[in-house]
């Protein structure tokens, strides 16, 4: 199978995931870039940020049209992660590939746990009295984005539900705003690395990811969120196990 076809397929899966779940796409993008398209871990994290930024903007537009984005709260949540994302992005270029791979796999396992755990029910108005937790969550997401090239939506969605008392649709839509802001902040520290990437693979990847994001938005309206999360969690756990085994052998 040619690199072009692999890029097209991987992009479609990443887009579907982001559009349907409001996150998780980058957790698949990085291993796809490494194991299917031959990117180094450092190049894969940079390429993933580019892909996720473009795809998240598309998905954000789709959710905004449906009225599922809370701009003020989302901007405040994202603001807490911008500086950590930029700092972690600069630091990631100095880490050994094996460390990045292991850290990424551990993050994927954490994502799986969050998706399989029963959802908490936030109390109405609880988000108004927990600004410290919201800022802490935003900073943590920014750090993950900068270090590993992941948007952090798999953590943003449950944080928005439990800390800010968002309903699920608003959490998914608003998480895309957070992902976009964090990804752009991290990319600002990697502008030099972006020029050396293989754009013949990244371009098609982005194209099908954007198309997939629209389909993912429609899928979310037809398939229950918990069912989508369980399917994605199984796939993600398999990917994480493979990456850990590869890093330690």
N, C-alpha and C positions, 0 to 999 in steps of 0.2 A: 504494500500500500504506500503510495507516494506521500511525501511530506505535506503537499497541498491538501490532499484528501483528509489526512489526519488533522491538520489545522482547522479545516472546515467542520469536521465532526466535533472536535473538542470545543471549538467556539460555540457551536449550537448548544452543547450541553451546559457550558458555563452561562450562556445567556438565559437559557430556560431556568436554571437554578436561581440566578439573580432576580429575574422577573417574577418568579413564583414565590420565592421565600424571602426576598429582600436582603439576601446575603448568601454566603457559601460558595459563590462562583469562583472566587479567587483561590479558595482552598482546593479546588479542582484544577484551576488554571496552572498553578505552579508545577504540580507533578506532571501534568500533561506536557508542559513545555520542556521539562527535564527528560522524561522517559519516552515521550513520543517524538519530540522534535529536536532533541539533542542539545538543549540549552544547558549552560552551567547553572548551579543554584543561584549565583549572584545575578546573572543575566535573566534568569527566569523570574526572580522577584521584581526586577525593574520592568520587564515586559508585562508581567501580570498587572502591575500598577497602571500601565498604559491601557491595557485591555479592560480592566475593571472600571477605570475612570470613564472611558467611552461608553461602556455598556451600562454603567450605573446612571449616567446622565440620560440615556435613552429610557431606562426603566423609571427613573425619577419623573420624567416628563409624562409618561403613561399614567403613573399613580397620581401625579398632581392634577391631571385632567379629571380624574375621578374624585378629586377632593380628599385624598388620603395622606396629604403631607401637611404637617404642622410646622410651618416655616420658622416661627420665632423660637419655639422650644428646640427644634432640630438644630438651628444655627447656634444656639447657646451650648448644646451638647457637643456639637462638632468643634466649637471654638476651643474647648478644653483639650482637644486632642491634636490641634494643629502644630504647636511647638514640639510636643513629644514625637509626633510623626516625622517632623523634619530632622530632629536630633537622632532618632533611631535610624532613619534612612541614611544619614551620613555615617553612623557607626557600623551599619551592616556591611559596608564595603570592605571593612577590615577583618571580618570574621571568616574563619576557615569554612570551606564548603560543607564539610561533615557536620559542623556545629549548626549551620543554617538548616541542613536537612533534618537533623534530629529535633531541633526546635520547632520546625514546621510540622513534623509528624506529631509531636506532643500537642501542638495547637489543634491539629486535626482531631486528635482523640478527645480533647476538651470540647471541641465543637460537637462531636458525636454524643458525648455525655449530656450536654445541654439540650440537644434535640430529642433525646430519648427520655429525659426526665419529665415527669408530669408538670404541666404548666402551673405556675403560681397564680393566684388570683389577687390582683392588687386592690387595695381599698380605694374607693373614690377619694380624690383629692390628696392621696399620699404623696404624689409627685411634688406638691407645693411645699412640703415640709422636709424634703430630703435633697436640697441643692448640692450638699457636699457629696452625697453618693453619686449624683448625676455627674458632677465634675470629675470624680474619681474614675467612674466608668468611662467617661469620654477620654480622659488622659490615657487610660489603659488601652482603649481601642486604637488611639493614635499611635501608641508605641508599637503595637502589633502590626499595624499597617506599615509603618516605616521600616521595621526590622525584617519582616517576613513577606511583605508584598501582599498581605491579605487585607481586605476591606474591613473586616471585623463585623460584618452584618450578622453573623451567627451569634455574636455576643450582644450586638446593639439591640436587636429585636427583643430578646428577653429583658434586657435592661430597661428599655423604654416601657415595656409592659409592667414590670414590677416596681421600678423606681418612679416613673412619671405617670403611672396609671393609664397608659394609652391602651385603647382597644387594638386588637391584632392588626386590622387593616391600616390604621394610622401608624402603628409601629413599623410595619413593613415599608410603607411609603416613606416615612421620615428617616428610617435607617439608610435609605439610598442617598439622602442628602448628606448624612454623616460620612458614608463611605466615599462619596465624591470629594468632599472637603479634605478628608484625611489623605486620600490618594494623591490629590493635587499637591498637598503640602510635602509629602514624601518625594514626589517626582521632582519638585523644585531643587532637591539636593542631589538628584541623579541625572541632571540634564546632559552631562558629559557622557555617561554610560549609555544613554538612550541612542546616541548617534552611531554606536557600534553594533547595534542589535540587528538580527536578521529580519528585516521588514518584509521580505517575501513570504515569511511564515506568519508574522504578526498581523499584517494587513488582512489576509483572508480570515484569520482567527477573529479579529475585531468585527469584520463584516457579518459573519454568521452569528456571532455573539449578540450583536445589536438586533438582528432579526429574531433570534431566540428569546430575547428579553420581552419583545411584544407578545410572543406566543406564551411565554411564562406568565405574563400578566393575565392572559385569558385563561390559562390552565388553573391559576389560583382561584378563579371564580367558579370553576367546575369541580375541582377535586379538593377535599378537605385538607386544611393545613397540616393536621397531625399525620395524616397518611403520607403526604409529600415529605414531611420531615423524617418519618421512619425509613422510607425508601432511600432518601439521601444519606441518612446516618449509616445505613448498612454499607453503601458504596464508599463513603468516606472512611469508615473504620478499616475496610479492606485496603484502601490506598495508604492509610497511615501505617498499617502493619507492614506493607511492602516497603515503604520508605525507611522505616526503622531497621528492617532486616538488611536492606541495602547499605545503610549508613554504618552498621556495626560489623559488616563482613568485609 
